[in-house]
Amino acid sequence: MQDARTGDREAFCHLVDLYWDRIRRWVFTLTHHAQEAEDLTQEVFLKAWVNLNKLEENGYFRAWLFRIARNLALDKRKRRTPPETGGVPIEALTAREGDPLDSVLCDEAEEMLQAACDKLPDNYRVAYLLWAQERLPFAELAEILGISEVNARWRVCQARQSLLRELAPLLEVRAR
């Protein structure tokens, strides 16, 4: 991080390598469009490179990146006129290996979870996905979202409860 701040492009490239997939995956969960997620991810790292000197000395780079990504995705949503449809699931961007039946069942479960996540209010969904997919601590999650840590915990809790209510009938059927 320190080398990147001094203009070392290789050091910044290393940071891009570390965070690219994570940022793209999270932006995809916000946009539901693979190409848009790719474009916004590029914008995130361009903005980070240009503004690297503005990051506080003891600032958390990861939280800062996710905050940039969130802000860019929200700006993009505000500029969008008609809602876009379609898109390629992020899972389709990565190859799966193994038993075809397991792959079909996994795809089905992911679709059900994605549909349930899509029904969550945005503020719950964003907090939950940062917590569940990125495994961010609540303090960092709160910093990204610009809320208190207690509020971050509450949003994740509410999201989990909503998902459980939504998926409960499906979970009961599978348990039998």
N, C-alpha and C positions, 0 to 999 in steps of 0.2 A: 504494500500500500504506500509506504513512504517513498519508494523508488518511483512509483507511478506519479505521485504528487510532484516529483521533481522533473517530470516530463519523459520519463523512461517508458517508451512505447511497448517494449517487451514485457515490462512489469505489468502494464495495463492490460496487454493481451492475455497475460496469465490470469488476471482477475476476470476478464471476459470469459475465458475458458471455464473458470470455476463457477460462474454464475449464469451463463447464457441459458442453459436448459431450464434452470429453476425459474428464472424470470419469464422465459417464453411460456413455460407450462402454466405459471400463475396468471399471466396476461391472457392466455387462452381461456382459462376458466372465467375470466371477466368478459371476454368478447365472444367466445364460441366460434371464432373464425381463425383458422390456422394461418392464413396469409396476413391477416390483420395483426395477429399475435407476433408473427415474425417481424413485420414492419415496425410495430411499437417497440419490440425488444431492441431493434437496431437504434431507434430513437432514444431509448433509455440509455444505452451505452454511449451514444454520441453526446447526449446531454451530460452524462456523468464525466466524460473526458473533458468537455469544455468547462465544466464547473467543478472539477476536482479540487481546485484550490479553495473553494468555498466550504468544503467539508471540514468541520472542526477537527483539530488535531486528534482529539480522543473520540471523534464521532464513529459511529458504527457504519461501516461501508455497506454491509448487507442491508441494514434497515433503510439506509439512504437510497439504495438502488430500488428497493421495493416501493418506497414512498414516491420516487420519480415515476416508476411504472404505474402505480395507482393513479397519480395525478394525470399522466398522459392518457391512460385508458378512460378516465372520467371526462377529460377534455374531448377526447375523440367521440365519446358517447353523446356529449352535448352538441357537437357539431353535426352529428349524423341526423339526417332528416327522416327518411322512412326506415323502419327497422329492417335490417338485413336478415336474410334467411340462409340456411345452408351452412356450409363450413365443414371442415374435416375434423373429426375428433382427434385430440392430441395423441390418443392411443394409436391411431392409424399411422402416425409419424414414426413410431418405433416398432420394430419387428418383434413378433412373439414366436417363441419356439416351444415345443413340447406337444403334449397330447391335444389333438384337435377338439375333443369334447371338453377338456378343461378350458381351452381357449374360448369356446363358445359360451360356456357357463360364466367365465370371467367377464367376457364382453357383455353378457346379459346383466350381470350384477353391476358392472360399471355404468351401463345405460340407466338402470333403475336408480342408482345413487346419483348420477348426473341429473336425472329428471327431478329427483327429490331436492337436490341442491338448487336447481333452477327455480324452484318454488319459494326458496327462502328469500326474505327481504335482502336487498343488496348489502346493507351494513352487517347483517349476520353472516351472509354467504362469504363475503370478503374476509372477515375475521376467521371464520371456520376454516377456509381453504388455506390461509396462511398458517394456521395452527396445525391442520391435519396434513397438508401436503409438504409444507416446508419445515414443519416441526420447529417453528420459531417459538422462543420463550415469550410469555405474555408481556414482559417489559418491552421487548423489541417490537412485538405486534402492536402494542399501544403507541410506541414511537412512530411506527409507519403510518398508523391510522390517525394519529393526532388526538388520541383519547387517553383517558387514565387507564392504568393497568387493571383496576377493578372493573371498569367498563369493558375492557377487552375480554376479561374472563367471563363476564356476564353475557356478552355477545356470543362467545363460543358455546357457553352452556345452553343458551337459548336455541342456538342452531342445532346442537346435538339433540336436544329434547324434541325439536320440530322434526328432525330427520328420523328419530326413533318412532315418533307418532306416525309419520308418513310411511315408513318402511315396516312397521310392526306387523301388519297383515301378511306381508311377504315373508318376513322372518318366521312367523308362526307356521306357515305352510311348509317352508323348507326344513323346519325342525322336526316335523312329523315323519 
